[in-house]
């Protein structure tokens, strides 16, 4: 991991991305292999800075386009950085904790969680070292905000100072800093800083959990009454908490819609989605006043987990999905043979933090 010697404008912009929300449109498109944590827990997807050149590089794409190319290359990832089959064979006994030759959902969850948690901790460590300008082992709010520390966020500042995104980011950073400064000494140690960068890893019932939900409401509250009516809910938030599974990536919508008896796209019909949204809104609106408050949204565990999933939530979902898809004999676990038959499905499972050739890597 490349360490930055000084804090740059790019670093400041990167920090702001930690506190950004996933837009509803992007959330709807996201999938298990490219999932962004919302509000401070987003994880950048695995990529190279020179992806564009790699897309046009015959050396790195010939295995996809040239039928005469050596068949052995199908075992390598797209950048040929490691042999997927070999790596899976190596880590299988590590994942198989009871050494019974079958990887269970729980064993796979433990593996994915360990990798994701390690990634999150590495990210926080990197950001801590970059931000601790006086190297005293603590990060103050002034060190984190730097030039933005003195910006007026009371509503009385200049138009430039009060640019909406800037002021909301600063206010939010200050609030999260306050909530994660558990000993109230005005500075964060490494443990506190981890939860500052990854607030979604805090407990749902904690003050930070309540704050995350309050911010979610504010994100979608167009009339600024700190509550969501059905229109506000349906036009944005619903797509983030909808309980219908996403369509498979790469599915042919036109073909599916034309096939007799096919209902693959029915769930995304406008009228069907609206009915589903009304039902979910009614479930959230506990007092039946036609509005959803942050308290009501926070009380719904399923919706909360979709909005602010932890590393463990992602690991649980991913391991369950992998077992469901690759378990050919339906015994509830995965043999090495079953995993290797679906090796590219387990690409992220095979990747570990030591394979990172980027600052951040999406373990899922």
C-alpha positions as CSV (number, residue, x, y, z in Angstrom):
1,X,0.0,0.0,0.0
2,X,1.5,3.3,-1.1
3,X,1.7,5.7,1.8
4,X,1.3,9.4,1.2
5,X,3.8,11.7,2.8
6,X,1.7,14.8,2.8
7,X,-2.0,15.5,2.7
8,X,-3.2,16.7,-0.6
9,X,-6.4,18.1,-2.1
10,X,-7.0,14.6,-3.5
11,X,-6.8,13.2,0.0
12,X,-9.4,15.7,1.2
13,X,-11.7,14.8,-1.7
14,X,-11.2,11.1,-0.9
15,X,-12.2,11.7,2.7
16,X,-15.3,13.4,1.6
17,X,-16.2,10.3,-0.4
18,X,-16.2,8.4,2.9
19,X,-19.2,10.4,4.0
20,X,-21.1,10.3,0.7
21,X,-24.2,8.3,0.1
22,X,-24.8,5.8,-2.7
23,X,-27.3,7.4,-5.1
24,X,-30.5,5.4,-5.4
25,X,-29.9,4.8,-9.1
26,X,-26.5,3.4,-8.5
27,X,-27.7,1.4,-5.6
28,X,-30.3,-0.3,-7.8
29,X,-27.6,-1.3,-10.2
30,X,-25.1,-2.5,-7.7
31,X,-24.6,-6.3,-7.1
32,X,-22.8,-8.6,-4.7
33,X,-19.5,-8.3,-6.6
34,X,-19.5,-4.5,-6.5
35,X,-21.2,-3.4,-3.4
36,X,-20.5,0.0,-1.9
37,X,-21.1,0.6,1.8
38,X,-23.1,3.8,2.3
39,X,-21.9,6.7,4.5
40,X,-18.3,6.2,5.4
41,X,-18.2,2.5,4.6
42,X,-17.9,2.5,0.9
43,X,-15.3,0.3,-0.5
44,X,-13.8,1.1,-3.9
45,X,-13.9,-1.7,-6.4
46,X,-10.8,-3.5,-7.5
47,X,-9.3,-1.9,-10.6
48,X,-6.1,-0.6,-12.2
49,X,-5.3,3.1,-12.8
50,X,-4.7,2.1,-16.4
51,X,-7.9,0.1,-16.9
52,X,-8.6,1.8,-20.2
53,X,-5.3,0.7,-21.7
54,X,-5.8,-2.8,-20.4
55,X,-9.1,-3.0,-22.2
56,X,-7.4,-2.4,-25.5
57,X,-4.3,-4.4,-24.7
58,X,-4.1,-7.6,-26.8
59,X,-1.7,-9.1,-24.3
60,X,-4.3,-9.0,-21.5
61,X,-7.4,-9.7,-23.6
62,X,-6.2,-12.3,-26.0
63,X,-7.5,-15.1,-23.8
64,X,-11.0,-13.7,-24.3
65,X,-10.8,-13.0,-28.0
66,X,-8.3,-15.5,-29.6
67,X,-9.6,-19.0,-29.9
68,X,-6.1,-20.3,-30.5
69,X,-4.8,-18.9,-27.3
70,X,-3.3,-21.3,-24.7
71,X,-6.3,-22.8,-22.9
72,X,-4.3,-22.8,-19.6
73,X,-4.9,-19.1,-19.4
74,X,-8.5,-19.7,-18.5
75,X,-7.3,-20.4,-14.9
76,X,-5.9,-16.9,-14.6
77,X,-7.6,-13.7,-13.6
78,X,-8.0,-11.0,-16.3
79,X,-4.7,-9.4,-15.5
80,X,-2.9,-12.7,-15.2
81,X,-1.8,-11.8,-11.7
82,X,-2.4,-15.2,-10.2
83,X,-3.8,-18.6,-11.0
84,X,-7.3,-18.8,-9.6
85,X,-7.5,-22.6,-9.5
86,X,-4.2,-22.9,-7.7
87,X,-5.1,-20.2,-5.2
88,X,-8.5,-21.8,-4.4
89,X,-6.7,-25.2,-3.9
90,X,-4.3,-23.5,-1.5
91,X,-6.9,-21.7,0.6
92,X,-9.6,-24.4,0.6
93,X,-8.2,-26.2,3.7
94,X,-7.8,-22.8,5.4
95,X,-11.5,-22.0,4.9
96,X,-12.5,-25.6,5.8
97,X,-12.1,-25.1,9.6
98,X,-13.3,-28.5,10.7
99,X,-11.3,-30.2,7.9
100,X,-14.2,-32.4,6.8
101,X,-13.7,-31.7,3.1
102,X,-16.8,-29.5,2.8
103,X,-16.9,-25.7,3.3
104,X,-20.1,-24.7,5.0
105,X,-21.9,-21.4,4.8
106,X,-20.6,-20.4,8.2
107,X,-17.0,-21.3,7.3
108,X,-17.2,-19.3,4.1
109,X,-18.8,-16.4,6.0
110,X,-16.0,-16.4,8.5
111,X,-13.4,-16.3,5.7
112,X,-15.1,-13.4,3.9
113,X,-15.6,-11.5,7.1
114,X,-12.0,-11.9,8.1
115,X,-10.8,-10.6,4.7
116,X,-13.3,-7.7,4.6
117,X,-12.5,-6.7,8.2
118,X,-8.8,-6.8,7.5
119,X,-9.3,-4.6,4.5
120,X,-11.4,-2.1,6.5
121,X,-8.7,-2.0,9.3
122,X,-6.0,-1.5,6.7
123,X,-7.9,1.4,5.2
124,X,-8.4,3.1,8.5
125,X,-4.7,2.6,9.4
126,X,-3.7,4.2,6.2
127,X,-6.0,7.1,6.6
128,X,-4.9,7.6,10.2
129,X,-1.3,7.7,9.3
130,X,-2.0,10.2,6.5
131,X,-4.1,12.5,8.8
132,X,-2.0,12.4,12.0
133,X,0.1,15.4,10.9
134,X,1.9,15.9,14.2
135,X,2.5,12.2,14.6
136,X,1.3,12.2,18.2
137,X,-0.8,9.0,17.8
138,X,-4.1,10.8,17.7
139,X,-6.2,12.6,15.1
140,X,-8.0,15.8,15.9
141,X,-11.0,17.2,14.0
142,X,-8.8,20.1,12.8
143,X,-6.2,17.6,11.4
144,X,-9.0,15.8,9.6
145,X,-10.9,18.8,8.2
146,X,-7.8,20.9,7.6
147,X,-8.8,24.0,5.5
148,X,-12.5,23.2,6.1
149,X,-12.1,23.4,9.9
150,X,-12.9,27.1,10.0
151,X,-15.7,27.1,7.4
152,X,-18.9,28.7,8.8
153,X,-21.6,26.0,8.8
154,X,-24.1,27.9,10.8
155,X,-25.9,29.2,7.8
156,X,-24.4,32.6,8.0
157,X,-21.4,32.0,5.7
158,X,-20.8,33.1,2.2
159,X,-22.4,31.4,-0.7
160,X,-19.1,29.7,-1.5
161,X,-18.6,28.5,2.0
162,X,-22.2,27.3,2.2
163,X,-22.0,25.2,-1.0
164,X,-24.5,22.4,-0.1
165,X,-22.2,19.4,-0.5
166,X,-19.3,21.0,1.3
167,X,-21.3,22.2,4.3
168,X,-23.2,18.9,4.7
169,X,-19.9,16.9,4.6
170,X,-18.4,19.2,7.2
171,X,-21.4,19.0,9.5
172,X,-21.6,15.3,9.1
173,X,-17.9,14.8,9.8
174,X,-18.1,16.9,12.9
175,X,-21.1,14.9,14.2
176,X,-19.5,11.5,13.5
177,X,-16.3,12.7,15.1
178,X,-18.1,13.6,18.2
179,X,-20.0,10.3,18.4
180,X,-16.9,8.2,17.9
181,X,-14.8,10.2,20.4
182,X,-15.9,7.9,23.2
183,X,-13.7,9.3,25.9
184,X,-14.5,12.9,24.8
185,X,-11.0,14.1,24.8
186,X,-11.3,15.9,21.5
187,X,-9.1,13.5,19.6
188,X,-9.4,10.0,18.2
189,X,-7.1,7.1,18.9
190,X,-6.7,4.4,16.3
191,X,-9.7,2.4,17.5
192,X,-12.0,5.4,17.6
193,X,-10.8,6.5,14.2
194,X,-11.7,3.1,12.8
195,X,-15.3,3.7,13.7
196,X,-15.1,7.3,12.4
197,X,-14.1,6.0,9.0
198,X,-16.4,3.0,9.2
199,X,-19.3,4.1,11.3
200,X,-21.5,1.4,9.8
201,X,-19.4,-1.1,11.8
202,X,-20.9,0.3,15.1
203,X,-23.9,-1.3,16.7
204,X,-27.3,-0.5,15.2
205,X,-28.7,0.5,18.6
206,X,-25.8,2.9,19.3
207,X,-25.9,6.6,18.9
208,X,-23.8,6.3,15.7
209,X,-26.4,3.9,14.3
210,X,-29.2,6.3,15.0
211,X,-27.2,9.1,13.4
212,X,-26.7,7.1,10.2
213,X,-30.5,6.6,9.9
214,X,-31.1,10.3,10.6
215,X,-28.7,11.2,7.8
216,X,-30.5,8.8,5.5
217,X,-33.8,10.5,6.2
218,X,-32.2,13.9,5.5
219,X,-30.8,12.7,2.2
220,X,-34.2,12.0,0.9
221,X,-36.3,14.7,2.7
222,X,-37.0,17.2,-0.1
223,X,-39.4,19.3,2.0
224,X,-37.0,19.4,4.9
225,X,-39.4,18.3,7.6
226,X,-37.1,15.5,8.8
227,X,-39.7,12.9,7.8
228,X,-40.5,11.1,4.6
229,X,-43.8,11.1,2.9
230,X,-44.6,8.3,0.5
231,X,-43.5,10.3,-2.6
232,X,-40.1,11.1,-1.0
233,X,-39.8,7.5,0.0
234,X,-40.8,6.0,-3.3
235,X,-38.7,8.3,-5.5
236,X,-35.4,7.5,-3.9
237,X,-35.1,5.5,-0.7
238,X,-37.4,2.6,-1.7
239,X,-34.9,1.4,-4.3
240,X,-32.3,1.0,-1.6
241,X,-34.4,-1.0,0.8
242,X,-36.5,-3.0,-1.7
243,X,-36.6,-6.6,-0.7
244,X,-36.9,-8.1,-4.2
245,X,-33.7,-9.7,-5.4
246,X,-31.9,-7.9,-8.2
247,X,-32.0,-9.3,-11.7
248,X,-28.9,-11.3,-12.8
249,X,-26.2,-9.1,-14.2
250,X,-26.1,-9.4,-18.0
251,X,-29.6,-10.7,-18.4
252,X,-31.2,-9.9,-21.7
253,X,-34.2,-7.8,-20.8
254,X,-35.6,-7.8,-24.3
255,X,-35.4,-11.6,-24.6
256,X,-36.8,-12.3,-21.2
257,X,-39.7,-9.9,-21.7
258,X,-40.7,-11.6,-25.0
259,X,-40.5,-15.2,-23.8
260,X,-43.9,-16.8,-23.2
261,X,-44.6,-17.1,-19.5
262,X,-41.5,-15.1,-18.6
263,X,-41.9,-12.8,-15.6
264,X,-38.3,-12.0,-14.9
265,X,-39.0,-8.3,-15.3
266,X,-42.4,-8.2,-13.6
267,X,-40.9,-7.1,-10.3
268,X,-39.5,-3.9,-12.0
269,X,-42.8,-3.0,-13.6
270,X,-43.7,0.5,-12.4
271,X,-47.1,-0.5,-11.0
272,X,-45.7,-3.6,-9.3
273,X,-42.9,-1.6,-7.7
274,X,-45.4,0.9,-6.5
275,X,-47.6,-1.7,-4.8
276,X,-44.5,-3.2,-3.2
277,X,-43.4,0.3,-2.1
278,X,-46.7,1.0,-0.5
279,X,-46.6,-2.2,1.5
280,X,-43.0,-1.5,2.7
281,X,-43.9,2.1,3.6
282,X,-46.9,0.9,5.6
283,X,-44.6,-1.5,7.5
284,X,-42.2,1.3,8.3
285,X,-44.9,3.8,9.3
286,X,-45.6,2.3,12.7
287,X,-47.9,5.1,13.9
288,X,-49.8,5.2,10.6
289,X,-49.5,9.0,10.2
290,X,-48.4,8.8,6.6
291,X,-44.8,9.7,7.4
292,X,-41.7,7.7,8.1
293,X,-39.4,9.1,10.8
294,X,-35.7,8.2,11.5
295,X,-36.9,6.4,14.6
296,X,-39.3,4.3,12.6
297,X,-36.7,3.5,10.0
298,X,-34.1,2.7,12.6
299,X,-36.5,0.2,14.2
300,X,-36.8,-1.8,11.0
301,X,-33.7,-4.1,11.2
302,X,-34.1,-5.4,7.6
303,X,-34.1,-1.9,6.1
304,X,-31.3,-0.8,8.3
305,X,-29.1,-3.6,7.2
306,X,-29.7,-2.8,3.6
307,X,-28.9,0.9,4.1
308,X,-25.9,0.4,6.4
309,X,-24.6,-3.1,6.0
310,X,-21.6,-4.2,8.1
311,X,-18.7,-6.3,6.9
312,X,-20.4,-9.3,8.5
313,X,-23.7,-8.5,6.7
314,X,-21.8,-8.5,3.4
315,X,-20.0,-11.7,4.3
316,X,-23.2,-13.5,5.3
317,X,-25.0,-12.5,2.1
318,X,-22.0,-13.3,-0.1
319,X,-21.4,-16.7,1.5
320,X,-25.0,-17.6,1.3
321,X,-25.2,-16.6,-2.4
322,X,-22.1,-18.6,-3.3
323,X,-23.3,-21.8,-1.6
324,X,-26.7,-21.5,-3.2
325,X,-25.2,-21.1,-6.7
326,X,-22.4,-23.6,-6.5
327,X,-23.8,-26.3,-4.3
328,X,-24.6,-28.8,-7.1
329,X,-25.5,-31.8,-4.9
330,X,-27.6,-29.6,-2.6
331,X,-25.9,-30.9,0.6
332,X,-25.7,-27.4,2.0
333,X,-21.9,-27.1,1.6
334,X,-19.2,-26.8,-1.0
335,X,-16.6,-29.4,-2.0
336,X,-13.4,-28.3,-3.7
337,X,-14.7,-29.9,-6.9
338,X,-17.8,-27.7,-6.7
339,X,-15.8,-24.6,-6.1
340,X,-13.4,-25.3,-8.9
341,X,-16.3,-25.9,-11.3
342,X,-17.3,-22.3,-10.6
343,X,-13.8,-20.9,-10.0
344,X,-14.4,-17.4,-11.4
345,X,-17.5,-17.1,-9.2
346,X,-15.0,-17.4,-6.3
347,X,-12.5,-14.9,-7.7
348,X,-13.0,-12.5,-4.8
349,X,-12.8,-15.4,-2.3
350,X,-9.4,-16.3,-3.7
351,X,-8.1,-12.7,-3.5
352,X,-6.7,-11.7,-0.2
353,X,-5.2,-8.4,1.1
354,X,-1.7,-9.5,0.2
355,X,-2.8,-9.6,-3.4
356,X,-3.8,-5.9,-3.5
357,X,-2.0,-3.8,-6.0
358,X,-4.2,-0.9,-5.1
359,X,-4.8,1.1,-2.0
360,X,-8.2,-0.4,-1.5
361,X,-9.7,-3.6,-2.7
362,X,-13.3,-4.8,-2.6
363,X,-13.2,-8.2,-0.9
364,X,-16.6,-8.9,-2.4
